[in-house]
Amino acid sequence: MLSALGLADKKSLLVLGELNKNVYLSSRNLKNSNVVISSELNTYGISNANSLIISESSITGLESLLNR
């Protein structure tokens, strides 16, 4: 997926709506990528990444966190 987006060599942060064990286990093999769920997202993670990939399912979780 990262190669298709042209992000294979860049630091990337993937934000998921809920815990997905398969994505988490697969991402451990990638050097420059981190995977978090929307409730664990923080400003350091965002500023440390060159690319931010947000799944559609995580948008509602992010909106509820930001509207508090």
N, C-alpha and C positions, 0 to 999 in steps of 0.2 A: 504494500500500500504506500509506504513512504517513497519508494522508488518511482511509483507511478505519479506521485505528486511532486517529484523532484526534490525531496527532502531527505534523501538517504544520508547525506554527509553533514547535515545540520542538526543542532540540538532541537529536539521537538518535545512538546508536551501534549499528550493525548488526554482529553477530559471525557470521561464516560459518565452516564447517568446513574448507573448502578454497577456493582462489582461484577466483573466478567472474568472468571478464572482462566479461561482459555486465552483471552487477550493479555492478561497479566503474565501468564507463564510464557507466552510467545514473545512478549516484549523484553523479557529478561535477557534475551540473546542480542539485543540491539544496544550498541554502545551509547549513542547519543539521544536516547529517548527515555521518557518517563511516562507512566500511566497513573492517573489519579481519578477518583470519582469526584463529582462536582462538589460534594460537601467537604472534601479535603483540599480543595484548590486554595492556594495562597499567593500573595503578591510576589514572594521570592521565586516561586516556581514559574510564574508568568514572566517575570523580568529576566530570569536565567535562561529561558528558552528563546531560540531564534524563530521558531514556528509554533503556533498554538492551533491544535486541531480539536474542535469541539464537536462532539456527537450531537445529533438532533435530540436524543433522549435526555441529554444533560442540560439543555436550555431551560426547561421548567425548574429544575433544581437550582440553577444559577439565579433565575429570576426571583425565586422565593428567598434565597439568601440575600440578595441585594435589596429587596423591598422591606427588610426588617427595620 
